Amino acid sequence: MKQGSAVVHTLTHSLGLYFYAAAAVAYKRVGLEANDEVYAQIAEEICLDYTDALKDIAVNDEANPAKLKWHC
């Protein structure tokens, strides 16, 4: 997971954290031979978990919020 957390340094790579986590959990749980629906369900679960965790540490009413320009 070091690579997954390291990708946040570049805006367009920041979703890599979600993708690496979802892939790692899915492959550990069900291996490489599951169908697409199983992987999609696990990915949705992991993305929701990560989003909740990020919301828990987010600063409400940030005085100087980041101004991101997503060029994906």
PABAMI-680911 format. One record per residue (C-alpha): residue in one letter; y, z, x. Coordinates in nm, 4 decimals, padded with zeros to 6 digits. Example, Ala and Ser with C-alpha at 12.3 -4.5 7.8 and 13.67 -1.06 7.14 Angstrom:
BEGIN
a,-00.4500,00.7800,01.2300
s,-00.1060,00.7140,01.3670
//
This chain:
BEGIN
m,00.0000,00.0000,00.0000
k,00.2364,00.0053,00.2974
q,00.3057,-00.3656,00.2479
g,00.3569,-00.3138,-00.1239
s,00.6259,-00.0534,-00.0695
a,00.7827,-00.2430,00.2201
v,00.8658,-00.5509,00.0117
v,01.1475,-00.3724,-00.1729
h,01.3874,-00.4519,00.1139
t,01.4342,-00.8041,-00.0272
l,01.5421,-00.8446,-00.3897
t,01.3155,-01.1371,-00.4639
h,01.0216,-00.9500,-00.3123
s,01.0739,-00.6268,-00.5033
l,00.8239,-00.7185,-00.7756
g,00.5620,-00.7208,-00.5020
l,00.5339,-00.3444,-00.5398
y,00.4050,-00.3936,-00.8935
f,00.1819,-00.6876,-00.8047
y,00.0193,-00.5206,-00.5043
a,-00.0436,-00.2020,-00.7000
a,-00.1889,-00.3817,-01.0011
a,-00.4157,-00.5949,-00.7821
a,-00.5360,-00.2993,-00.5747
v,-00.6184,-00.0881,-00.8812
a,-00.7827,-00.3771,-01.0650
y,-01.0039,-00.4766,-00.7742
k,-01.1042,-00.1149,-00.7126
r,-01.1893,-00.0611,-01.0814
v,-01.3579,-00.3877,-01.1733
g,-01.4037,-00.5885,-00.8541
l,-01.3470,-00.9599,-00.8200
e,-01.5585,-01.0986,-01.1028
a,-01.3796,-00.9678,-01.4170
n,-01.2132,-01.2011,-01.6651
d,-00.8389,-01.2637,-01.6882
e,-00.7923,-01.0350,-01.9896
v,-00.9282,-00.7357,-01.7974
y,-00.6936,-00.7993,-01.5038
a,-00.3989,-00.8507,-01.7399
q,-00.4687,-00.5224,-01.9193
i,-00.4880,-00.3305,-01.5920
a,-00.1711,-00.4997,-01.4643
e,00.0160,-00.4044,-01.7810
e,-00.1003,-00.0423,-01.7479
i,00.0027,-00.0200,-01.3826
c,00.3397,-00.1860,-01.4452
l,00.4139,00.0591,-01.7268
d,00.3119,00.3526,-01.5046
y,00.5364,00.2308,-01.2218
t,00.8258,00.1671,-01.4592
d,00.7950,00.5182,-01.6020
a,00.7840,00.6653,-01.2503
l,01.0943,00.4708,-01.1478
k,01.2770,00.5779,-01.4631
d,01.1911,00.9415,-01.3826
i,01.3765,00.9194,-01.0507
a,01.6591,00.6911,-01.1626
v,02.0110,00.8286,-01.1546
n,02.1655,00.8223,-01.5012
d,02.5264,00.7051,-01.5194
e,02.5298,00.6115,-01.1518
a,02.8889,00.6035,-01.0320
n,02.8213,00.3147,-00.7930
p,02.5313,00.1176,-00.9392
a,02.3719,-00.1593,-00.7389
k,02.4926,-00.5062,-00.8274
l,02.1846,-00.7231,-00.7908
k,02.1817,-01.1015,-00.7996
w,01.8310,-01.2125,-00.8864
h,01.7620,-01.5628,-00.7619
c,01.3946,-01.5923,-00.8407
//
